[in-house]
Amino acid sequence: MSKITNEPKNRNVLIRKVRELLEHRALWMYFLCDEAEKKGLNPDEYASEAIRRCGLYQGKGLIEKGKTTSLKGLKKKQFSKPARMIFEMKILRSTDDNLDVDFHYCPLVKAWQKQGCGDEQISKLCDFAMYGDRGIAESYGCELELPKTIARGDEACEIRFIRKK
């Protein structure tokens, strides 16, 4: 039996439609990894690095748009009000050097649940996906900590961007 609870509280029609787009993104990753495994390739050997590269690319663009490496700038560009509504986020701390965000719903996890993935597979796919956020953190000169994740059965994803000293 699954230990993952991932049900949205906000069921607004527009929010649901945007979540479906994010679920579709999660499906791409799932199917790419699944097909690779069928062909004898191990996603552990390439997925995290490929997704990290995507995060580095995205992070560079966010820095250029925001004209800052301050994590306040990252909050403004990446964790906007619409994003907070979609992921049911709560910003706990936002300084130049720390950004603490809790996510209470994940459309990616929901997509993997719909595909019938087990908890272990969902946790692995989530870890791959979080390499994008790790790449963004790296772009900002930060590390990313994930004390809790929905994909591991926690009530929220605790995402912590911490400036390297």
C-alpha positions as CSV (number, residue, x, y, z in Angstrom):
1,M,0.0,0.0,0.0
2,S,1.3,3.5,-0.9
3,K,2.4,5.7,1.8
4,I,2.3,8.8,-0.5
5,T,-0.5,11.2,0.1
6,N,-0.7,13.8,-2.6
7,E,-4.2,15.4,-3.0
8,P,-4.6,19.1,-3.8
9,K,-6.7,21.4,-1.7
10,N,-7.1,24.0,-4.4
11,R,-9.3,22.6,-7.2
12,N,-9.7,25.8,-9.3
13,V,-10.3,24.9,-13.0
14,L,-7.4,27.0,-14.3
15,I,-5.0,25.7,-11.6
16,R,-6.1,22.1,-12.6
17,K,-5.3,22.8,-16.3
18,V,-1.8,24.1,-15.5
19,R,-1.2,21.1,-13.2
20,E,-2.1,18.9,-16.2
21,L,0.7,20.5,-18.2
22,L,3.1,19.8,-15.4
23,E,1.9,16.2,-15.2
24,H,2.6,15.9,-18.9
25,R,6.2,17.0,-18.3
26,A,6.5,14.3,-15.7
27,L,5.1,11.7,-18.1
28,W,7.9,12.6,-20.6
29,M,10.5,11.8,-18.0
30,Y,8.8,8.6,-16.9
31,F,8.4,7.3,-20.4
32,L,12.0,8.2,-21.4
33,C,13.4,6.4,-18.3
34,D,11.0,3.4,-18.9
35,E,12.0,3.0,-22.6
36,A,15.7,3.3,-21.7
37,E,15.4,0.5,-19.2
38,K,13.6,-1.6,-21.7
39,K,16.6,-1.1,-24.0
40,G,19.0,-2.1,-21.3
41,L,20.1,1.4,-20.2
42,N,20.1,2.4,-16.6
43,P,18.6,5.8,-16.0
44,D,20.8,6.1,-12.8
45,E,23.7,6.5,-15.2
46,Y,22.3,9.5,-17.2
47,A,19.0,11.0,-15.9
48,S,20.3,13.1,-13.0
49,E,23.1,14.7,-15.0
50,A,20.8,15.4,-18.0
51,I,18.2,17.0,-15.7
52,R,20.9,18.9,-13.8
53,R,22.1,20.4,-17.1
54,C,18.5,21.6,-17.7
55,G,18.5,23.2,-14.3
56,L,21.8,24.9,-14.9
57,Y,20.4,26.3,-18.2
58,Q,17.2,27.4,-16.5
59,G,19.2,28.9,-13.5
60,K,21.3,31.0,-15.9
61,G,18.2,32.4,-17.6
62,L,16.6,33.2,-14.2
63,I,19.7,35.1,-13.1
64,E,19.8,37.0,-16.4
65,K,16.1,37.9,-16.2
66,G,16.4,38.9,-12.5
67,K,19.8,40.5,-12.8
68,T,20.8,39.1,-9.5
69,T,22.1,35.9,-7.8
70,S,20.2,36.9,-4.6
71,L,17.7,34.2,-3.6
72,K,15.2,37.0,-3.2
73,G,15.5,37.3,-7.0
74,L,15.0,33.5,-7.4
75,K,11.8,33.7,-5.2
76,K,10.5,36.5,-7.4
77,K,11.2,34.8,-10.7
78,Q,10.6,31.1,-9.9
79,F,8.2,31.1,-7.0
80,S,5.6,33.6,-8.2
81,K,2.1,33.7,-6.9
82,P,0.8,31.4,-9.7
83,A,3.5,28.8,-9.0
84,R,2.7,29.0,-5.3
85,M,-1.0,28.3,-6.1
86,I,-0.2,25.3,-8.4
87,F,2.2,23.6,-6.0
88,E,0.3,24.8,-2.9
89,M,3.6,26.4,-1.7
90,K,4.4,28.3,1.4
91,I,7.4,30.6,1.5
92,L,8.9,30.2,5.0
93,R,12.1,32.3,4.5
94,S,13.4,34.5,1.8
95,T,16.8,36.3,2.2
96,D,19.7,36.9,-0.1
97,D,21.3,33.7,1.1
98,N,18.4,31.4,2.0
99,L,15.1,30.4,0.5
100,D,12.9,27.9,2.3
101,V,9.8,26.8,0.5
102,D,7.3,24.0,1.4
103,F,5.3,22.4,-1.3
104,H,2.1,20.7,-0.2
105,Y,1.1,19.3,-3.6
106,C,3.1,17.9,-6.5
107,P,1.7,17.4,-10.0
108,L,4.7,15.4,-11.0
109,V,4.1,12.9,-8.3
110,K,0.4,12.8,-9.3
111,A,1.3,11.9,-12.9
112,W,3.5,9.0,-11.7
113,Q,0.8,7.8,-9.4
114,K,-1.7,7.8,-12.3
115,Q,0.8,5.6,-14.2
116,G,0.7,3.1,-11.4
117,C,4.3,3.7,-10.3
118,G,5.1,2.3,-6.9
119,D,6.4,4.4,-4.0
120,E,10.1,3.4,-4.7
121,Q,9.8,4.3,-8.3
122,I,8.1,7.6,-7.6
123,S,10.8,8.5,-5.1
124,K,13.5,7.7,-7.7
125,L,11.8,9.8,-10.4
126,C,11.4,12.6,-7.9
127,D,15.1,12.5,-7.1
128,F,15.9,12.7,-10.8
129,A,13.5,15.7,-11.3
130,M,15.0,17.5,-8.3
131,Y,18.3,17.6,-10.1
132,G,16.8,20.4,-12.1
133,D,16.4,22.3,-8.9
134,R,19.9,21.3,-7.8
135,G,21.2,22.8,-11.1
136,I,19.2,26.0,-10.4
137,A,20.7,26.1,-6.9
138,E,24.2,25.6,-8.3
139,S,23.7,28.5,-10.8
140,Y,22.9,30.7,-7.8
141,G,26.0,29.6,-5.9
142,C,23.9,27.5,-3.5
143,E,23.2,24.0,-2.4
144,L,19.8,22.4,-2.3
145,E,18.6,20.5,0.7
146,L,15.5,18.3,0.7
147,P,14.8,17.3,4.3
148,K,11.3,16.0,3.3
149,T,9.5,15.1,0.0
150,I,6.0,14.1,-0.9
151,A,7.5,11.3,-3.0
152,R,9.0,9.7,0.1
153,G,5.7,9.8,1.9
154,D,6.2,13.1,3.8
155,E,3.3,15.6,4.1
156,A,5.3,18.2,2.1
157,C,8.4,18.8,0.1
158,E,10.8,21.0,2.1
159,I,13.0,22.7,-0.4
160,R,15.9,24.7,1.1
161,F,18.3,26.8,-1.1
162,I,21.3,27.6,1.0
163,R,24.2,29.9,-0.2
164,K,27.6,28.2,-0.1
165,K,29.9,30.0,2.3
